[in-house]
């Protein structure tokens, strides 16, 4: 008699497929990076408009 064998394989989950695809595109890098902190300041300056009237205007300045 013929006895068929059933081979059951689990299908990959979407999470494992995404993880595998992302790893191929951009492999993880194990380097330590430190962020720079550059203080932000606000300065007021006087500028002339089109009719030559002085107006206060904000200028943002980043030290660095």
Secondary structure, 3 states (H helix, E strand, C coil): CCCCCCCCCCCCCHHHHHHHHHHHHCCCCCCCCCCCCCCEEEEEEEEECCCCCEEEEEEEEECC
